[in-house]
Amino acid sequence: MRIGDLFSGGIYRWLLALGLMLGASSAADAATHWVSASFGQIPPGAIVGGRESTGQKLYICRATYNGGVHPGKIRVEFRGCNIGYGGREVTVNQYQVLIDAGR
């Protein structure tokens, strides 16, 4: 049984992203990988991790900040990957976006 069978939709995508951030890999998810981007760019095949209350898509990203790699969210209007750090949201202009190359 795959973890995707236990969790559906956005929850599965966020768990997948977390696993990939920690270095896990899976034959079932071999087409999923990180692509570098900057200043609001969202590469083709980006995985949607959720939606704003307005319905706008939020994509899964990660960024290096203060010596660590942090999960985040991105949409073009953010101009970077928004991560949580120190109790606030921080926008990082150089980041990576989770891509499904099989799409």
Secondary structure, 3 states (H helix, E strand, C coil): CCHHHHCCHHHHHHHHHHHHHCCCCCHHHCCEEEEEEECCCCCCCECEEEECCCCCEEEEEEEEECCEEEEEEECHHHCCEEEEECCEEEEECEEEEEEECCC
